Amino acid sequence: MLRYTLRRLLGAIPTLLLVIVLAFLLVHAAPGGPFDDERALPAEIEANIAAVYHLDEPLPMQFLRYLGGVLKGDFGPSYSYRDYTVSELIGRSFPVSMQLGILAMLLATVIGVSLGILAALKSNSALDRVVMGFAMTGISIPVFVIAPLLVLFFAVKLHWLPASWTGSADASRLLLPVLSLALPQIAYVARLTRASLIEVLSSDFIRTARAQGLGTAAIVRYHALKPAMLPVLSYMGPAVAAVLTGSVVVEEIFGIPGLGQLFVRASLNRDYTLVLGVVIFYAALIILLNLIVDLLYGAIDPRIRRR
Amino acid sequence: MKTTRLLPVMFATLAVASILLAACSDRGSDRDSSRSDTPVLDRALSTEPESLDPQKSRSVQAADVLRDIGEGLVSYDASGEMVPATAKSWEISADGLTYTFHIRPEARWSNGDAVTAADFVSGLQRLVDPATAAFYAAELGNVVNAADIVAGKLEPGELGVAAAEAQTLVISLVRPTPYLLSLLTHPSTFPVHRGSIEQHGDAFARAGNLVSNGAYVLADWEPGAIIELHRNPYYWNDAETSIDVLRHHIVTQEVAEFNRYRAGELHITSTVPPDNFDRIRAEFADQLHIAPTLGVYYYGFNMSKPPFADNPELRQALSMAIDREVLVEAITGRGEAPAYSWVPPGVDNYEPVQLPYADLSQQERNAIAQSLYRKAGYSEQNPLRFELRYNTSDTQQRIALAVQAMWRNVLGAEAQTVNVEFQVLLDQMREREVTEVFRSSWFGDYNDANTFLAIMQGDSAANMPGYSNPEYDELMRSAGEQLDLDRRRLYLEEAERVLLADHVVIPLYFYVSKHLVKPEVEGWQDNILNYHYSQHLSLGAAEQDGRP
């Protein structure tokens, strides 16, 4: 297992390098530069700014300078936050996105899996239809509709919860964003769990277990749930990555200082170093999460481990 | 056994991790203290300042915060009238080339140090120093040696700014600059605390490091969320400051901002959402503030390519066929004024020149536009086809579609609308390769017609159409040499007349500032600059804390 992990981590290095090269070329190919504005700058001022940020050097030079910095762990200064470095900005915003993401995924897993099991056990009953109807709604209503509705109801009408991140200093500011992030995930997880559990429950080894006289609760707990979790787990890998790195929409609506908002601002402003920093960070995170999911597969299903 | 417990173990780990996270990232807890009974004002910024370094910042939003944190030689009162600030008085030499400022002996930095003329010298030298890479470096172009320092030909120390005595600052100019005092209200000309720049270098503008000379001092900056300022007890006019804590919230979404205002989290909004504007106007009539401002929304012609280069009659036809009243009433609809001049009304010492056809009715304009269109060689069989480019946004799109329809209905011209991302449009406007007609805007940096007219000079970087008329440039040069304000005004007005007669741009409407202000906020006055210094505001007793 250790050798496998090491091999995977070493294999990630060329992938990351490729990501850096591609991202570097793409951001520089996008029209417009980081300091363009309607109030265009006189040529000599533009030259001074380019010199300070080394934007006057040929592109290959800039790339080598950047790569050299990255290898030393220096992602450069941000162009759109002139008082901060890229590492500082990511270091400040990732914990915020991660906190929300973990809470949302936790909520989604606990509620989603429970609902899925309930629906699977009572499949085709009224309860199943209610749960699946809820799930379908959760999937089809986009978060940019749900979040403002939650704000209107809980913050503007009832004044129970803050409408934004800066509207309160305590944990109550987490509730609405976490709920907005979790709702669609709950729906997905519930549907996946239900479908997969129904399939497992109809397989031969479950029939054998029943024949041996085991009750439904014991069958689900000891035999059916683990194999039924495999598809859910493979969904969770990328979903966790997406949620951890910040939902742009939720962060914009609630004014949350997370990674998603930072990334959008960086790309709109052509903040080359910040875009690159976030892309590299994101790529590394996805590689890591995929590895964790694969390791968990092995832990859950011995057949995979042997391969 | 090990694998059976895997899921619960996973959950437990996640739960512990998130609780730990919640505990350690609760940096906002110190904000609770300020919430009790000290007066706290919550305002909104529509985008985040790129820097709170007075010389390195650029945006309107950065300037809004910097006007709370710092102070220049001169400033504005709540109504937008210029008033002495860190300088208590000044003299201007007879030739208009030397300004002598007397700095208040009681002026202090937020650490208690005295503010001296040398601090202003450092700030201004820092502004023109190429190593600072300041966006506003060119604004000081009329100060002796400024242009050569920006171009790297002279050292910053040779700037024509000197501390004659500890509290006396002398600024020497190469030509009279009647708007110099307006420039000196801008944050880029604020003094800097030399000790803290030496100590912290590039990080000097961060919370904890920044020493400032305004009514407030930077207490905390959480990028993407909030900038918190606390009262500066050393400020020379602290006795007149009422609010102790200011929170500038960064709110990029207009609807989210409106909801936060309704939820009681904001006292002042940065704008008002366009949707449901009529409902908002009815419901919040006493809290809605709409005021003219120094900004023009315009369509520009690419003056370096056919069909619009060398075709003033065609440009005039397109300009006349647009019914601006319809645009401001049916489309923008938030109190904007239709534009028939380039310089907005309300600018000091100036009477904007009107487009020659401003007095005609729209029917009369349409008739003339049609004959000009035909004269230019176009007809129903041979319609003019061109592209109208704008940056992607709902408002821009609605305006573009309306104008496209007006051009089609009145002239039969076929404009194809093309929307691109803002940075892409900026790039294309500057390149002048693919643009034909494009959407842009201009906001005055200071209250003087020069800030609008100067950008249309042949050598100006912000001259997006690529307009170049020696007569115009000559008038602007002459205006720059006038000492007498009335004579200067005549030159500037003549320049605008030339510009408008050439139909290089189609001014569509003048922007307005739009704010919602809670009834308990006292001291708010609408003004054309849309500057609202927090030091002029106070909170009435009524429901100071309406927050949940």
Contacts between the chains, C-beta under 8 A, distances in Angstrom:
chain1	res1	chain2	res2	distance
A	30	B	423	7.5
A	30	B	424	7.9
A	31	B	423	6.7
A	31	B	424	4.5
A	31	B	427	4.4
A	31	B	428	7.3
A	32	B	421	7.7
A	32	B	422	8.0
A	32	B	423	3.1
A	32	B	424	5.6
A	32	B	426	5.7
A	32	B	427	4.3
A	33	B	423	7.8
A	33	B	427	7.7
A	35	B	135	7.7
A	36	B	423	5.8
A	36	B	426	4.4
A	36	B	427	6.4
A	36	B	430	7.6
A	37	B	58	7.3
A	37	B	426	6.9
A	38	B	426	6.8
A	38	B	440	6.1
A	38	B	441	6.3
A	38	B	442	7.0
A	38	B	462	7.3
A	39	B	442	7.8
A	39	B	443	7.8
A	39	B	445	7.7
A	39	B	462	5.6
A	40	B	426	7.7
A	40	B	430	6.4
A	40	B	461	4.1
A	40	B	462	4.5
A	40	B	464	7.5
A	41	B	135	6.3
A	41	B	138	7.5
A	41	B	461	5.7
A	42	B	138	4.8
A	42	B	150	8.0
A	42	B	460	7.9
A	42	B	461	5.0
A	43	B	461	6.7
A	44	B	138	7.9
A	44	B	150	5.4
A	44	B	151	4.7
A	44	B	152	7.6
A	45	B	133	7.7
A	45	B	134	7.5
A	45	B	135	6.9
A	45	B	137	5.2
A	45	B	138	5.7
A	45	B	150	6.4
A	46	B	461	7.7
A	48	B	130	4.1
A	48	B	131	7.9
A	48	B	133	4.9
A	48	B	137	7.3
A	48	B	150	7.1
A	48	B	152	7.6
A	49	B	133	4.3
A	49	B	135	7.7
A	51	B	130	7.2
A	51	B	133	7.6
A	52	B	131	6.9
A	52	B	133	4.1
A	53	B	133	7.6
A	77	B	202	8.0
A	80	B	50	5.4
A	81	B	48	7.7
A	81	B	50	6.2
A	81	B	51	7.2
A	81	B	223	6.0
A	82	B	50	5.5
A	82	B	51	3.9
A	82	B	53	6.7
A	82	B	56	5.1
A	82	B	57	7.6
A	83	B	51	5.0
A	83	B	52	6.6
A	83	B	53	6.3
A	83	B	56	7.9
A	83	B	202	7.5
A	83	B	203	7.0
A	83	B	205	5.0
A	83	B	206	5.7
A	84	B	223	6.6
A	89	B	223	6.2
A	92	B	222	7.6
A	92	B	223	6.4
A	93	B	223	7.4
A	93	B	224	6.3
A	95	B	21	6.3
A	95	B	24	8.0
A	95	B	25	5.1
A	96	B	25	6.6
A	98	B	21	6.6
A	99	B	18	6.3
A	99	B	21	4.4
A	99	B	22	6.1
A	99	B	25	5.9
A	102	B	14	5.8
A	102	B	17	6.2
A	102	B	18	4.3
A	102	B	21	6.9
A	103	B	18	5.3
A	105	B	14	7.4
A	106	B	11	7.0
A	106	B	14	5.2
A	106	B	15	6.5
A	106	B	18	6.5
A	109	B	11	7.2
A	110	B	11	7.1
A	148	B	255	6.7
A	148	B	256	7.5
A	148	B	259	7.0
A	151	B	256	7.6
A	151	B	259	5.2
A	151	B	263	7.5
A	152	B	259	6.7
A	155	B	259	6.8
A	155	B	263	4.2
A	155	B	548	6.8
A	156	B	259	5.6
A	156	B	262	4.7
A	156	B	263	5.1
A	159	B	263	6.8
A	159	B	264	7.1
A	159	B	548	4.3
A	160	B	548	6.2
A	161	B	548	6.5
A	162	B	263	7.2
A	162	B	265	6.6
A	162	B	547	7.5
A	162	B	548	6.1
A	163	B	256	7.6
A	163	B	259	5.2
A	163	B	260	4.8
A	163	B	262	8.0
A	163	B	263	3.9
A	163	B	265	5.8
A	164	B	249	7.3
A	164	B	251	7.5
A	164	B	256	7.0
A	164	B	260	5.2
A	164	B	263	7.9
A	164	B	265	6.0
A	165	B	225	5.6
A	166	B	28	8.0
A	166	B	225	5.3
A	166	B	226	4.6
A	166	B	247	7.0
A	166	B	249	4.9
A	166	B	265	7.3
A	167	B	260	6.4
A	167	B	263	6.6
A	167	B	265	3.9
A	167	B	547	6.6
A	167	B	548	7.5
A	168	B	547	7.4
A	168	B	548	7.3
A	169	B	26	7.8
A	169	B	28	3.9
A	169	B	29	5.9
A	169	B	31	4.3
A	169	B	32	5.1
A	169	B	35	7.3
A	170	B	26	8.0
A	170	B	29	7.8
A	170	B	32	7.6
A	171	B	22	6.3
A	171	B	26	7.7
A	174	B	22	7.5
A	222	B	4	7.4
A	225	B	7	7.9
A	226	B	3	7.3
A	226	B	4	7.9
A	229	B	7	7.2
A	251	B	224	7.9
A	252	B	252	6.0
A	252	B	253	5.5
A	252	B	256	7.2
A	253	B	253	6.3
A	253	B	256	5.2
A	254	B	256	7.5
A	255	B	224	7.8
A	255	B	225	6.1
A	255	B	249	6.7
A	255	B	250	6.5
A	255	B	251	5.7
A	255	B	252	7.7
A	255	B	256	6.7
A	255	B	260	7.8
A	256	B	224	7.4
A	256	B	225	7.2
A	257	B	222	5.5
A	257	B	223	6.1
A	257	B	224	3.1
A	257	B	225	3.9
A	258	B	224	7.1
A	261	B	224	5.3
A	261	B	252	7.9
A	262	B	223	7.7
A	262	B	224	6.2
A	265	B	48	7.3
A	265	B	224	7.9
A	268	B	421	7.6
A	268	B	422	7.4
A	268	B	423	7.1
A	269	B	423	7.6
A	270	B	423	5.6
A	296	B	6	7.5
A	296	B	10	8.0
A	299	B	2	8.0
A	299	B	3	5.7
A	299	B	6	5.8
A	300	B	3	6.3
A	300	B	6	6.6
